[in-house]
Amino acid sequence: MTELLRRWVQALFIPLSGLRLPVIPAVALRGSAPRVTLGDWLITAVMARSRPKIRTELSTLTLLAGREPSAARAAVLLLSTQALTAASAFGVSLLAATVMAPAARGELALWLQIVYLSSTLALLGIERPMVAHAQGSARSVTAFVLARLASAPATLAVLSFVALVWLILSSGSQLPLLLMTALSYVLTNVQLRAVRIGYLVSRDWRPFVSITIGTHLVTIAVSLLLALLGAGDVRVWTLVYVVSGVVVLLYLGRDRDAPDVSLDVDVRELMRTSYRLIPASIGNTAMLRSDRLLLPMLSSSAQLGLYVMVATATELAAWPVQQYVDASLRKWRQQSPTIWSIHGRTAVGFGIGAGFAVLAGTLMHHIIMAWLPAYTDSLGLVPPLVLAAAIYSATRVQQGLLVSQARTGMASLVETAGMVASVLLYLALIPGLGAVGAAIGSVIGYSVGLVIGAVALSTRTVR
């Protein structure tokens, strides 16, 4: 806990990293004085005064740079940043709901789903292969990923995104601005996720944590301003996400080191693995987002607005599980798990997801009852969406285990099967039941993916 607290406090002082301070008296330095940040100085001074044992252990400032964290510690750091992301998403959703009717809130949700789907497509499935096979500094890995994405497939992804936006939003005068803001947010979102990959590979937490904090502080500040001004226009609210992308652009605009990334596979093999994971990435995103893409088409934007009011909260339950899975890929790749350990990990993922989903659903119920009377029709969606979030959390563990076993084709097959089942259920249930049909379809569709994943993992394992 002391180490985690130290890292969090240091992250708060990263913006002051340009300051050089004298040698810390409590630490005996060897050689020439290194560059010491204000965060380093304060943390060491406080810890040295409050913990004599720590003072004797801090023989050099190299400890402040942080040893490579374990999978559990990396997961904690990722979970901490995702907690901030969750708070930001939750806060923006509530602030938007205070000035938007359900129909307008649904239009903003649709815009976001298109952006998220397009961002996933533009990443070309490269996230997990990089974590499993690459080594290098955070900045070098980020540059490497962005260089690989600056290719013909990425260009096709953007063109596909434009076509998708045109088909869905090709009405009214809102299209040009919505298209422009969506393209801008896709680019910055891809860059932010590249920085995240850099952290997962290098375990250098400082760039990722500082960018995450800065991005969400900007997002909340702009959202609060719009809520105070009473702005209910969808086009204005899309600017919240565009403006938040300035933080990652400032980071990437700094002087870059020459890319120095080592791979335990050939670059071509890495990209082939990435391309094989594109269906899984799209299937995962589509399984999680297709309900929101189909609701306004098969029902209404108002139904989507009611749906996302609850779904935005309950879907956050899967984030802690996903972060631990991402941080554990390299460790799992080196193990030969038994069938019992595999299903045990899946059950733990379900339990953690269920716990967080119940908390999120309960909180959302009380908020709607107290402050958002226009959204009371969404209260009936809480139970099925809580269950759906728990099932989806378990499928994240299954996907991580399949990828760690180098069974990327099977991972894509499982995700695609779940996506197809979900979409078919949405098509059948949404026209008659609206948001309730989408919630029921999510439960059954995710369950199909869970069962197929369990069958797939029951093969090629040690019994």
N, C-alpha and C positions, 0 to 999 in steps of 0.2 A: 504493500500500500504506500510505503514511503517513496518507493521508486516511481510509482504511478502518479502520486501527488507532485513529485518533483518535475515530472515531464509535463503535467498539466500547467503548473505555474510557469515553467519555462516557455511553454507555448504562448502564454499571454504576453510575454515580453519579446517575442520574435520580431515585431515591427521595429524594435530598437536595436536590432542586431548589428547595425552599422557603427554603434558606439564602441570605442576601445577604452578599457579600464585598466588601472594598474593591477599588478599581481595581487591576488587575494592573500592577505596575511596568514590566514588559517591553513593554507595549503602550501606545501613545499614543492616547488616546481623544479623540474629537471630540464636543463638546457635553456634555450631562449624563451622569453615570454610569448605564449600563443595569443591569438586573438580571443579576447574574453568579452562575451556579451553582457549587457546589463542583467539579463535573466540569469546567466551563469553566476554573476557576482552575488546577486540577492539570494539565490537559492543556496549557494554554498555558505554564505554568511549566516543565514538563518539556521541551516542544518548543522553547521559547525558549532553554533552557540547552543543549540537545543539538544544536540546529540553528540556527546564527546566521542562515542564509539565511531560515529560516522566521520568525525574530524580526523581520526587517526587512519581511517581507511582511504580517505581522499588524498592519495599521494600525488596524483597528477590530475590535470583538468581533462585528460582523455576520458575519464569516467563520465564526465558531464555530457560527452557526445553520445553516450548510451551504448551499451553492448547490444548485440543483435538479440532482440527479444524472442522468447519462445513463442510457439503457436498460440498458447493461451494469452500471453501478454499482448501479442500483436492483435489478437481478437478483442481484448479489452480496449485497446486504443481505437480500433476500428469501431467498436460498439459505442465508445464515447463520442466519436465524431458523428456516428449515425444517430445517437440520441439527440445531438444538436440538430442534425438534419430533420429528424422526426419532429422535434419541437418547432422547427421553422415551418415545415410543411403543415403541421397542425395549426400553428398560429396564423399562417397565411390563409388557410381554409376558413378558419373562424372569422378572421377580419374581413375576408371577401363576402362571407355569408351575411355579415351585418349590414352591408350596403347593396347586396345583390339579391334578386329574387331567384328561386330555384332554377328557372329557365336560363337566366344569364349565367348563373353559377355552373350550369351544365355546359354551356358554350365554352367557358374557360376550361373546364375539365376536358372537353373534347380536344381543344387546342393542345393541352399538355400531353394527352395520350399520344397524339400524332408526333409530337416532338420526342417523347421517350422512345417510341417505336422506331423512329428514324435514327435516333442516336445509337440505339442497339444495332441497327443494320449497318450504320457507318463504322462501327467498331470491328466488324468482320470476324467476330468470335475470338479475338486475340487475347482477351483478358486472362482466361484460365491457362492457356498454353504458356504465356509469358511467366506467370507465377510458378508454374511447375518446372520450367526449363531454363529460366534466365537468371543471371547474376549481374550486378552492376550498381552504380550509384543511382539515387532517385532521379536526378536530372538527366543522366544518360539514358536510363530506361524510358523515361517520359519522351525524350527526343527520338529514341529508337522506335517507340510505338507510333508516334505521330508521323514519322518518316514512312513507316510501313503502310499507314492508312492513307497517305498522300499518293494514291495509286488509282488505276482505272476502276477497280471494284468500288472504291470509296466514292469516286465521281458518279458511278452508276447508282450508288445508294442515295446520293443527294438528288439525282434526277428522279429516282423512284419516289423519294419523299415529296418532291414538287408535284408529281403526278397524283399522289395520294391526297395531298392537300387540295389540289384543284378539284378532284372528284367529290370530296366531302364538303368543302367550303365554297364551292363555285356559285355563290349567290350573294347579291348585294354588294355594296361599296366597301365592306369590311375586308374583302379578300386581299387587296394589295398590302395593307399594313400587317394583317395577320400572317401573311406569307413571309414578309420581310422579317418580322420579329421571330417567327418560328425558325427560319434559317439561321438567324443570329444565335438563337439559343441552342440549336443543334450543334453548331460549331464549338461554342464555349462548353457545352455539356460533355462533348467528346474529349475536349482538352482536359477538363476536370477529372474525367474517368481515367485518362492517361496518367495524370498525376497520381491517382489512387493506385494504379498498377505499379508505378515507380516506388511507392511506399511498400506495397506487398512484396515486391522483389527485394528491395534494398533494406527494408525495415528501418529506413531513415524517416522517422515520424514527423520531423519538424515542418518540411514544406507542406505535406498533406494536411496536417492539423491546422497550421496557420491559414492556409487557403480556405479550408472548410469553415473555420471560425469567421474569417473576413467575409466570405460569400454569404453566409446566413445572417450575419449582422446587417449587411446591406439589404438583404431580402426583407427582413423584419422591419427595418427602418423605413423603407420605401412603402411597404404594405401598410404600416401604421399611418404614414402620412396620407395615403390614398383613402384609408378608412375615415380619418379625421376630416378630410375634405369632402367626404360623401360621394366619391367617384364610383359609379356603378357600371361604367362602360368596359366591356370585355377588352377592347383594344388597349385601353389605358393599363389594365391589369397585366397584360402580357409584357409590358415594359418592365415590370418588377423583375422578371426573370432575365431579361436582356441586360438590365443594369447590373444585376448581381454577377454577371460574367466578367465584369471589369477586373475583378480580383485575380482570377486565374490568368488573364491576359497580361497583367502587370508582372506576374511571376515568370511567365514564359518569355516576356520581353527583356528580361535581364540577360547579362552575359552568360552564354552557355559554354560548358566544357565540351570538348570533343567527345562524341558518343563512344563509350567504352563499355560495351555489353558483351558478356560471354554467355554462350548457349551450349547446353549439352546435346543439342541436336542441330542439324543444318538449318539455315534460315529458311530454305525452301520447304523443308519438312515442317518447320514451325508454322509457316503460313498455310501449308496443306492441312495441318491439324486444326488451325484456326478456321479455315474455310469449312471443314467438316463439322465444326461446332456452330456454324451460322444457323442451321435449322434449329438446333437446341436453343440458341440465344433468342432467335425470333419466336420459337415456340413458347419459351418461358415468358417473354414479354407479351406475346399475343394471348397466352392463356391468362395472364394477369390483367391485360388491358383490353382485350377484344370485347369484353362486356361493355366497357365505356365507349368503344367505337360503335357498337351495334345498337345501344340503347336509343340514341337520338334518331337513328335511321328507322328502327322498328317500332319505337314508341314516341318519345318526345324528349326535348332538352330538359324539361321540368323533371321528368323521371330520372334523368341522369344527374341532375342537381341534387335530388333527394338521395340517390344512391351513393354518390361520392362523399356526401356529408358523413356517412358512416364508414364507407370503405376506405377513405383516406386515413382514418384512425386505426381500423382493425388490420389493414395490410402492413402496418408498421411492426406488427408482432413477428413477422418473418425476418426482419432485418437483423436482430441479434444472432439468429441461427445462421443466416447467410454470411455474416462477418466471420463467425467462427469457422465455417466451412472453408471460406476463401483463405483464411490464415492457416488452415490445417492441411491444405492440399499437398504441400511438399512433404510433410510428415507422413501422411497417409500413403503417399506414393512409395515410401520405403518400407511399408508394412505389408504383411500377409494376413489380413483380418479373417476371422472365422465367421461363419454365417450368423452365430449368436451375437458377436460384437457388432456386425453390420446392422442387424435388426434392432439391437440395443441402442445404437447411435440414432437410428431413425425414430425410435420411440422417445428418446430424450428430446430430439428436435420437435416432435409433436407436442410433448409436454411443455417445453419452454414456450413454443408458439401459442399454445392454448392459454398459458398463464398470462402472457402479455396481451393476448387478444381479449381476454375477459376484462382485464384492467382498462384497456382502451375502450371497449364497448360500454362498460359501466360509466366511465368518465363522459363519453359522448352522450349517453342517455341523459345524464344529469345536466349537461350543458344545454342540450336542446330543450329540455323541459324548462330550464330556468331563463334562457336568454334568446332562444331562436324558435318562437312559436310557428313561424312559417314553415319549419322543417319537421313538425311533429309526425307527419306521415311516414317519415323515415325510421321511426322507432321500431317498427315491426321487422326491419332489416337487420337489427343487431344480432339476434341469435344465429341465423344462418351464416352471416358474414364472419362471426367469431369462429364458428366451426370450420368454415372455409380457410380462414387464416391459419388455423392449427394444422390442417391437412397440408396446406401449401408449404408450411415450415418443414414438415417431414420430407416432402419431395425435394427440398433444397439439399438435405443431407444425402439423399439417394443420388442426386446429380453429382455432388462432390465426390462421392465414393466411386462412381462410374468413371469420372474424369481421372481420378487418382490411379485407377487401374488401366488407364490408357484405352478405355472403351468409349471413345468419343462418338463412334457411330451409334452405339447402343444408347448413349446419353441423348443424342439427337432423336433417335427413334422413340424413346420414352416421352420426351417433351412434345414431340409432334403428335403422338397418340393422345396425350392429355389435351393438347390444343384442339385437335379435331373433335374430340368428345365434347369439350366445353363449347366450341362454336356451334356444333349441331344442336346442343341443348339450348343455347341462347336463341338460335333461330326458331326453335320450337316453342319456347316458353315466353320470350319477351313480348311478342305481339299481343298475347292475351293477358299476361300478368305484369308486364312492365318491369319495374325495378325488383319486385319480388321474384319474378322469373329469372332475372339475372343472378340473384343471390342463390337460388336453388340450383341453377345451372353450374355455378361456381363450385358448390359443394360436391355435386355428382362428378363434374369434369375433373376436379382435382383428385377425387377418390380413384377415378379410372387411372390417372397417371401414377398414383401411389401404388396401386395393385400391380400394374405392369412393371414399375420400378422394383418392387419387392421380388417379383418373379425373375427379373433380369439379374438382380444381385444374388439370387439363390444359386446361380450357376457360377462356375469358375471360382469358387471360394473354398477355403479349407473348412471342412465340417468337423 
